Amino acid sequence: MTTPRRDSGARKRHRQNLAHHKPECHLCGKPIDFDLPHTDPMSFEVDHIVPISAGGSSHSSNVAASHKACNRAKGDRTEDMSTLRRSGSLARRPSPPGALPRMGGPSRTTPA
């Protein structure tokens, strides 16, 4: 399966439009410092609400401003697939009891 290509012209326009209006991070609700360097985890980043990999578009109705750290924590999940903690970080919903653990992380279930 191939991933749709991102439109770099649209991406630049979205960045400029969002930076002009200076909204808060749509994931954690905290203000964004639009003057931080791109390497800073609290810098401005454009988030695709429905990820490109999940069939989302680069249309202006599908993008929002976020902190780089919040966007990276969200990953390629949609908002209904992840849970925003009070600390502002994102976490996956807990697995149902008896589910197999995900690869690469600690087990969430106790062995029988």
CORLINGI-V406888 format. One record per pair of residues at least 24 apart in sequence whose C-alpha atoms are under 7 Angstrom apart, sorted by the first residue. I is the first residue (numbers start at 1). J is the second residue. D is the distance in Angstrom with one decimal. If there is no record, write none. Layout:
BEGIN
i = [I	I]
j = [J	J]
d = [D	D]
END
This chain:
BEGIN
i = [3	4	10	14	15	18	23	24	25	25	25	26	26	26	27	27	28	32	41	41	41	42	42	42	43	43	44	47	49	50	51	51	51]
j = [53	52	58	60	46	65	65	65	65	66	67	64	65	66	66	70	88	67	67	68	69	67	68	69	67	68	68	71	78	78	76	77	78]
d = [6.0	6.8	7.0	6.6	6.5	6.4	6.7	7.0	5.5	4.1	6.0	6.5	6.2	5.8	6.4	6.5	5.1	6.5	6.9	5.2	4.9	5.0	5.6	6.1	5.4	5.6	6.0	6.2	6.4	5.6	5.5	6.9	6.8]
END
